[in-house]
């Protein structure tokens, strides 16, 4: 199980936001669940090993954090490293 999922305590969350840009929605999400240190750098970029998917596709190929989101978009935050217990 990932560190982010352990902190949040859920595998899926629903976020209602008035923000329309991916970067703004992502900031709301990581701030709400205190997982910013896992996914976002101090300069506001997605960490190199973290993945942010929009409708199953990497944000890197869709316009980055400036991507405009729509009501039916689905985001997935993927942190590929897990703790070994």
C-alpha positions as CSV (number, residue, x, y, z in Angstrom):
1,X,0.0,0.0,0.0
2,X,1.4,3.4,-0.9
3,X,2.3,6.1,1.6
4,X,-0.3,8.4,0.2
5,X,-3.1,5.8,0.6
6,X,-2.0,5.1,4.1
7,X,-2.2,8.8,5.0
8,X,-5.5,9.4,3.4
9,X,-7.0,6.2,4.6
10,X,-9.0,5.7,1.4
11,X,-8.3,4.4,-2.1
12,X,-10.8,6.8,-3.7
13,X,-11.9,10.3,-2.8
14,X,-14.3,12.7,-4.5
15,X,-13.3,16.3,-4.6
16,X,-15.7,19.0,-5.6
17,X,-13.8,22.1,-6.8
18,X,-14.5,25.3,-8.5
19,X,-11.0,25.3,-10.0
20,X,-10.6,24.5,-13.7
21,X,-6.9,24.0,-14.1
22,X,-5.2,20.8,-13.1
23,X,-2.5,22.5,-11.1
24,X,-5.1,24.3,-8.9
25,X,-7.2,21.2,-8.4
26,X,-4.1,19.1,-7.6
27,X,-3.0,21.7,-5.0
28,X,-6.5,21.6,-3.4
29,X,-6.4,17.8,-3.3
30,X,-2.9,17.4,-1.8
31,X,-3.5,20.2,0.7
32,X,-6.9,18.7,1.8
33,X,-5.2,15.3,2.5
34,X,-1.8,16.6,3.5
35,X,0.0,14.6,0.8
36,X,1.6,17.5,-1.0
37,X,5.1,16.4,0.1
38,X,4.6,13.2,-1.8
39,X,3.4,14.6,-5.1
40,X,4.4,18.2,-5.4
41,X,7.8,20.0,-5.2
42,X,8.3,23.2,-3.3
43,X,8.1,25.0,-6.7
44,X,4.7,23.5,-7.4
45,X,5.7,21.0,-10.0
46,X,4.7,17.3,-9.9
47,X,7.6,15.3,-8.4
48,X,9.6,13.4,-10.9
49,X,8.6,9.9,-9.7
50,X,4.9,10.7,-9.1
51,X,2.3,10.4,-11.8
52,X,-0.8,12.4,-12.2
53,X,-3.2,10.8,-14.7
54,X,-6.2,12.6,-16.2
55,X,-8.7,10.1,-17.6
56,X,-6.0,7.5,-17.6
57,X,-3.4,9.6,-19.5
58,X,-0.3,11.3,-18.0
59,X,-0.7,15.0,-17.4
60,X,2.8,15.4,-19.0
61,X,1.3,14.6,-22.4
62,X,-1.9,16.6,-22.0
63,X,-0.7,20.0,-21.3
64,X,0.8,19.7,-17.8
65,X,-0.6,21.5,-14.8
66,X,-2.2,24.2,-17.0
67,X,-4.5,21.6,-18.5
68,X,-8.2,22.7,-18.3
69,X,-10.3,20.1,-16.6
70,X,-14.0,19.3,-17.2
71,X,-16.7,18.1,-14.8
72,X,-16.5,14.5,-15.9
73,X,-12.7,14.2,-15.8
74,X,-11.1,11.6,-13.4
75,X,-7.8,12.2,-11.8
76,X,-5.5,9.4,-10.5
77,X,-2.5,10.2,-8.3
78,X,0.1,7.4,-8.6
79,X,3.0,7.1,-6.4
80,X,5.0,4.0,-7.6
81,X,6.9,3.3,-4.4
82,X,5.5,1.4,-1.4
83,X,6.8,0.7,2.0
84,X,7.9,-2.8,2.7
85,X,6.4,-4.1,5.9
